Amino acid sequence: MTNAPFLRFAVLGPVRAWRNGEPSPEELALGGPQQRALLATLLLRSGRAVPIDALVAAVWGEEPPARAVGTLRTYVSRLRRVLENDRTRPAVLRSAGDGYRLDVPDGALDLTGFDRRVAEAARRTAGGRSRADLDAARLLLTEALELWSGEPLAGLPGPFAETQRSRLAERRLAARRSRLEIDLELGRYAEAVAELTALTAEHPLREDLHGLLMLALSRDGRQAEALAAYAALHRTLRSELGADPGPELRRLHARLLAGDPAPAPPEPEPDLGPVTRPASLPADLADFTGRADLVARLTARLTAPPGAAPTVIALSGAGGVGKTALAVHVAHRVRGDHPDGQLYADLQGVGERPAEPAAVLGEFLRALGVPDGALPESEAERAALYRTRLAGRRVLVLLDNARDAEQVRPLLPGDPGCAVLVTGRAHTVGPAGAWSVPLRAFAADEASALFTGIVGEERAAAEPAAVAEVLRLCGHLPLAVRIVAARLAARPGWTVAALARRLADDRRRLTELRVGDLTVETTFRLGYDQLDDRQRRAFRLLALPETAGIAPAAAAALLGEPAEPLLDSLVDLGLLDTPTPGRYRYHDLLWLFARQTAEREDTPAERRAALTRLLEFLVATQRRALRLVRPGSPAADGPDGGPAFASADAARAWTLGELPDLLALVRQVARDPLHTAPHGPGDALAGAAELLLALDPVLEDGYRWSEVEPAARAVLAAAARRGDTRAEARARHALGRLFTHTSRLPAAREHTERAVALARAADDAGLLAAALDLLAHVAFYEHDLTEAIARLEESRDLARRLGDAVGEVERTASIAYALVERGAAGDGPRDDIVRAEAVADHARGLARAHGHAAAEAYALYILGIALREQGRLDEAVARFDDGLAISWSQGLRARESYLLLRIAETQLLRGRPRQALTSAGKSLDIGREIGEEYQQGRALVALGHAHAALHAPDLARARWREALTLFERLDVAEAASVRSLLTGARASPST
């Protein structure tokens, strides 16, 4: 995020918008005149909601087109696409009731800046009109008028735009008139005459402007021309309106005829002495390291030819990220381009008493040669004198450790030859128009260079792995790296590895990051102490989950209140980061600080409740996903919630994308005694176990079971410690699934049989159906096909009773698969394969009836196998192709790999080894991609047969040796058949 508003808008001329960026803003394409008129209407309503009928009237007037509302909503949609890209915060253009509103940040609209400067100018001259007041007010009005770029709302249609155009033009004219009145008080008569001559020509009937022109001419010693100006106006009014000048202008005319002298000039300036050349920058760091590209860009910006306003750069970021070091280093590099001096102030923005701008201005004025006796009292007067002293000079101002833009604003020079560097933790520290540069931690090579520069190259080179680990534990934060390097340099007897071991303890790490009075924790504490109570609570509790980041909806569940405004406020203050839209995270060390602060300030019950709320939200979200991916699944029973998903693909993508964080949270809850002591059915461990169960059907399509193992083992251990059989059953089912699909069959049977027993004892029909299906898979891989069929039939009947249509389809198809295998092995009735075809075709019909594509792909897979076993090879390939098309469309990578393998095997039987080679190769690639080793082994066997059929025995043996290595590691029966292939025995392709 940046300190200046990310989007900027202009209405004081043609309606335009820009997105801030480096090195220059990007102007946005806002569409046609009516679309711009809509945008202008929303901009000029200052963030207020505008009903749809009012917007229609503003754009089209009293006779809108027939489809005006639909057209307007189209314009809104287009504007959203332009304004709300992947780098902006969402919902800049919001729906509000039956209308819309546009959220315009402070400083983002040129009209707001104009009004603020005009109002401040009026305030400066309301209580008195000293020379300093008049100078300050004139500068403000000049800045306000420079924001205009032509006719306001130029080219926009509609009655609202026309009305606003007149209103804005009048406000511009009023500001010019106020500035001209000040010019007359300051004795700038000749300049005023030139401008007023042009203005009265533009507005020949405006008596106030003619009066100012008459005064300017008179005070410039041009009495006759002043009287002639009155006579010309009198003629114009008579010819155009048939009227005479008003009484005020007639009185002025009379005074001029009487030779009334001009008012006395303003009070003389006090003797302020000559302007001195300040040089108050702190010393540069002798070992400044890193950020070479950024240093070059900052230097280029600060040494570029002056523009229309002073160059202002704001560096923001978390404590310890190196803002001050960078600013001081760059300031020293550009001193030669600011020959009139350099000013420095520590604004103490995160201290208990931030510096008052008036006090800082006093120090700056003294540095510029103003004696104490000539210092004005008020902040406004000091600011005006400060800008006056810097007029026409090239001075660099470094404002370090600023609290916010309000503290900075009075300290900005007015002369475009000056430049300002601002540092602060808040991303909103930069005033409007500043080039904002958010700083992050060092890159690994930068951190290494700083560390090596302090401890010495020889010492760092002796332990490169330990150095990398130390830097990782420091999160590459410059302050932390400097501290640990300094500690090590002062302790020649320590090894880098010993330091890494000390830092590895999370509870000691912040304590270790201390050298002298320099500590990382103190730096973080200063930022934390600036927060209000709600921000502090959010900062602490958001650190409880050990995940890589958090989304706003999950954060809201964790906190128990709307979270996005809190998250964004912490980002703005440099205490959170948002690496991608809708995702928030801490720097590693800030996370550690927040976590330890939560342990000190929040009770165990509060922390336990927060994580329980988060888990309940994630379980509910996963159930919602499951109802799309696996409609009717018993694992989706229970309340759902969280974000809605547009499709099953979106739901599956959410699960697979969030899987590392979901499993990290499960592991955390299961190993922490805070959550594993019994607290009732709604506690965090119960939520973790339910999450494991709800993940299972989605992972079936993704083959990522190996990631589940640590989480499932942790839940199993925690369940055993507290005697929680429900959580145990879910953990054992997850482990059984993992071990089945990684061919660790004894362990798979042990865990799955226990899950079945626990589910029967608890009358947990949903889990029992899933566990029986899994036990059937174990039996299938053990070649006990009769047991597999019996388990599948019981599971199918349970699924039917539970209303799990997809489960019924899949288990019906699996029964067909078992029948095929039993028929092929000759272990069952002679008609098993014929029965399998009928059962698979029935499963395919059920899947179509329920609209479940993944289940249909599975049924087609089994149907193809049944047809192939009957020698109907062309029909078999056709069914495999049908299943492959569905798998491609659904992203079912594992199913795709299996179907390609079956196609390869069937092509071999058809005598088409080259086609088999292609299909088996694709199957192997997918098997490697998803980490399914058993499938890789089978694909390698098929590839070997294809090479053998193509008379390439060396390639065939190489493939079979690869397969044997896999099968032996998995300890499966297929290893024996591959050994026989390698010893020269002839074997037919695997079926």
Secondary structure, DSSP 8 states (H G I E B T S, - for coil): --SS-SEEEE-SSS-EEEE--SSS-EE----SHHHHHHHHHHHHTTT--EEHHHHHHHHHTTS--TTHHHHHHHHHHHHHHHH--TTS-S-SEEEETTEEEE---TT-BHHHHHHHHHHHHHHHHHS---HHHHHHHHHHHHHHHHT--SSTTTT--SHHHHHHHHHHHHHHHHHHHHHHHHHHHTT-HHHHHHHHHHHHHHSTT-HHHHHHHHHHHHHTT-HHHHHHHHHHHHHHHHHHTS----HHHHHHHHHHHTT-------------------B------TT--S-HHHHHHHHHHHHS---SS-EEEEEE-STTS-HHHHHHHHHHHTGGG-TT-EEEEE--TTSSS---HHHHHHHHHHHTT--GGG--SSHHHHHHHHHHHHTT---EEEEEEE--HHHHGGG--SSTT-EEEEEESSTT-S-TT-EEEE-----HHHHHHHHHHHH-HHHHHH-HHHHHHHHHHTTT-HHHHHHHHHHHHT-TT--HHHHHHHHHSHHHHHHHSEETTEEHHHHHHHHHHTS-HHHHHHHHHTTSS-SS-B-HHHHHHHHTS--HHHHHHHHHTTSSEEEETTEEE--HHHHHHHHHHHHHHS-HHHHHHHHHHHHHHHHHHHHHHHHHHSTT-GGG-S---SS--SSHHHHHHHHHHHHHHHHHHHHHHHH-HHHHS---TTSHHHHHHHHHHHHHHHHTTT--GGGGHHHHHHHHHHHHHHT-HHHHHHHHHHHHHHHHHTT-HHHHHHHHHHHHHHHHHTT-HHHHHHHHHHHHHHHHHTT-HHHHHHHHHHHHHHHHHHT-HHHHHHHHHHHHHHHHHHHHHT-S-TTHHHHHHHHHHHHHHHHHHHT-HHHHHHHHHHHHHHHHHTT-HHHHHHHHHHHHHHHHHHT-HHHHHHHHHHHHHHHHHTT-HHHHHHHHHHHHHHHHHHT-HHHHHHHHHHHHHHHHHTT-HHHHHHHHHHHHHHHHHHT-THHHHHHHHHTT-------
